[in-house]
Structures are given as structure tokens and as C-alpha cells.
């Protein structure tokens, strides 16, 4: 893995958030990931790393990524709405579910970009987005993904890549609820919005600069 790419560039501290909430919530998880029916030749990765507008925008840039869906996972409420999740009371994380072609981009490469574009050392927080719904968490779909993620996290901690211990959780994938339509492809449809300009655009630009070899060709 190319850990040198994980060195992050500090962003401006700005008083702006996707939806800040300070409530804590006890999250319960199942012991095994749920089975999924996926198209032959593809795999699925489910990642939570703060506001899903940010993570969706980043992974849509990548060659081999077929679809990215924003949604909710890891909580107790059935069919949660955005309002439910941002209350901090459902236990769900804002997350993305990525369908990708492993012949073009590997799960480990997805994790490389995941860790390079959010702060995995802040508990239940990304910048001014505060609450368990903004936690750093990897939801694995099989034993191989679990082993890759465990190894990656262990190496980042061993090499002290971020200067402190990672708080990223590793959990079996539970039911993923696709978010409301207006959250899908949010950044590309709302680039002039202040949160997009100040928070998401720097992340997208970082990927375009640091991971040029992994970008979709125009």
C-alpha cells in the first residue's frame, strides 16, 4: 500500500457543517455481515467517514467505481429518514455503498483513498459535523474485506501515519438504507453551496491531485 499518499493537507477551519448534532448513542451490531446479491464481476464496499455528500463525491471520481449510493447503516431504526439520522438517536452512520470492479480498482485501493480523505482519529466527528452519525466506520461484507481492513488499520497505527491512534470501527455490514433522492450525487448538483465549496471541493481536488492514476478518464 502507498502510505505516503495518506499525508493530509489541513483544511481551513470554518464554522460550517453538514448537520451538527452532539447526541451520543449506543450502537449495536450483528456478528456476521448480511448476504447481498451483486452483479457478477463486481464487489461492494460500505464506508462511513463523515457527511456522505463528501465521501460520495470523492469515490465517484474513481476508475472502476460503477455506482456510489449515499445512505444509512449500523443503527436500530427501520427505514430511517435524514431527519431521523441527524437527530443522533437512530444509531445509523451516514455512509456510502460502492459497487466497483475489482479488476480495475481493489478494495485496498478504496481504503487508501478512504483514509486519505477523512480524519480517522476523531471520534464521532469530522470537522464541524459532530455526532455518531458522522463516525469513521468500515462495514465489511466478507472475511477477506475484514482481513484487509484490519491489516490496513494495524499498519497505519504501527507507522503512526496520522500522529495518533485511529478510532475507525470495523463492523459486519448490516442493512443499508439508501438515502433520499436529493442526497444522491449531491456535490455535483450543488457545487456553489457553501458546504460544498469549503468542505467537499478541497477533498475532491486532493483526490484529483494525489490519485491521478486512479481517476476516471473523461
N, C-alpha and C positions, 0 to 999 in steps of 0.2 A: 504493500500500500504506500501511496505517496504522501507521507505525513507532512512534508514541507509545504504542501498546498493548504494545510489547515491553519496556518498562521493567519489570524484575522486582523482586519483593519478596523480600529474603533470608529463607530459612527457618532454623529453629533447627538448629544443628549437633548432631547426635545420633549416637551410636555404634550405628548400626543399618544393615543393608544387606540388599539382596535376596539377594545371594550374592557376597561379595567374593573376588576372586582376582587375584593380581599377575603372572601369567604373561603374557609378550608372545608374539605370534605373527605371522608374516609372512602377510599376506593377499594372495591373487592374485585378479584379477578378469578377466572376459571383456571383449571390446571392444564388444559390442553387447548390448542387452537381449533376453531371451528373449521370444518371442511368447506372448500369452495370449489365451484365448477368454473374452470377457466379455459380459455381458448388454447388449443394445442400450440406449443412453441412460445408460450408466454408465461410469465410469473407475476405474482402480485407482492408488492411491498406496502406496508402500512406504517406511516411515521407521523409522530406528533412533535412539533418543535416550535410552539407558539402559535400565533394567528395563522389560520390556514390560508388566508389571502397571500401571505408571504411564501409559505412552503410550496403552494400550488404554482405560483409564478416562477419560482426557481426551477422546479422539475419539468415544467412544460418546455423549457429551453433545450432539453437534452435529447440527443440522438438515441433511438432505441426505446424511448418512452412513448407508448401508444396513447394512453389516457391518464389523466390525473383528476380524481374526484375529491372535492372537499367534503368533509363530513364529521361525524361524531362517533367516538368509540371509547369503551372502557368504563362506562357508567352503569347506573341502575335503572334509568328511566327508559321505557319503551317508546320508540318514535319521538325522540326529543326535538324540540324546535330550537332555533338560535336563541330565542329569549330564555328558554329553559336552561340551556347550557351556559349562557353568560351570567346566569344567576349564581353560578358556582355551586349549585345544590344537587345536580344530577350525577356528578362524578365523571362525566364524559370529558374527554380531551378533544379540542379541535385538532383534526388530523387530516391527512391526505391518503388516499389509496391509489397507488401507482400500478398500472399494468404496463409491463415492459418486456422487451425481447432480450433474453439473457445472452443471445449471440452477439448483440450489439452493445449492451451495457450490462455489467454484472451487478449483483446485489451489493457486493463490496464497494463498487464504484458509487452506487447510490448512497451508501453510508458515508463515504468520503465527502460527498457534496453536502449531505445532511449535516454532518458535524462542522463543516466549514462555513455554514450559512445560518447557524443559530448558536446561542450560548448554552452549552450543556452543563454548565456549572452553577446556574441559578435555579433554585428550587421554586417550582410553580410560578415562574416569571420569565418574560422576555421583554427587556426594556421596561416600558411603562404599561405593558399588558401583564396584569397580575391576577393570579388565581389558579386553581388546579387545572382549569380548562386549558391553560397555556403551558402545561408541563412538558418536559422533554421525555418522550417515551417511544420505544420501538416495540411494535406489536408483530411478533414473528408468526409465520404461517406454517412452518415445519421445523424439524430438528436442525436441518442444515442452516437455515436462517438464524436460528437461535445460537448455534455454534459460531457462526461468522460474526454476529453482533457481540457475543461475549468476548471473543478474541479481540475484536476491534477496540472495544471499550477498555479491556485489560491493557492493550498496548498503549493506548492514549494516556491512561493513568500511569503506566510504567515510565513512559517517556516524558511525563509531566507537560504534555503539549499545551495545555491551557493554563498552567501555573497553579492549578488546584484540582481537586478530585471532581470527577464527573458525577452528576446526580441523575443522569439518564436512566429511566427504568426500562426493564426488559420484561415483556409480558406476552402470554399467548394471545393471538388475535381473537377478539370476541366479535359480536355483531357490529358491523359498520353501517351507520345510518347516513345516507347521502344527504348533504345539507340542501337548503332551499335553492332554487334555480339562480337567484340573484347573487349567490356566493360563488357560483361556478365561473371560472375564467375572470374572476373579479378584477385583477390588476389590469389586464389588457383592455378592459372596458371602462376603467376608472382611473387612468394614469394621472389625470390632473387633480384628483382628490388629494388632500394634504397628507393623509396617512400613506397613500401610495407613493407620493413624491419623496417624502422624507424617510420612510422606513423600508418600503419594498424596492424602490428603484436602486438604492445602493447595493442591495443583496443581488439583484439581477445583474447589475453591472459588474459585480465581483465575479460572478459565475462566468460571465462573458469574457472577462479578463484572465482569470485563473484557470478556467477549464475550456479553453478554446477548442481543444481536440475532441471534446465531448458534446459540442453543440450541434443542433440540427442544421443541416445545410438549407439555405434559402432557395 
